[in-house]
Amino acid sequence: MPNYYSTSDLNLASAIIVSWYQLSHIQKDKGKGLFFFEPSHKLAKFTEDYFLWRIRLDPMEYSGSIKTLKNYLYNTP
């Protein structure tokens, strides 16, 4: 199994997904999720830029991604 980049930050995971990075899988525990992505230099740079407020996202896509992930976390077994 490869090493994955993981985050429990729902907003960061949503931003990563909207920016066309492939979500590998999600581990759920009591309504909380740990989101796993294939590691890459671009993803590491994106994550750094996210925390430094350097990224631009389509607000509707971002909002939709957050809703989709929440729906998955809270409404699937």
Buried (B, 14 or more C-beta within 10 A) or exposed (E): EEEEBBBEBBEBBBBBBBBEBEBBEBEEEEEEBBBBBEBEEEBEEBBEBBEEEEBEBEEEBBEBBBEEBBEEBEEEE
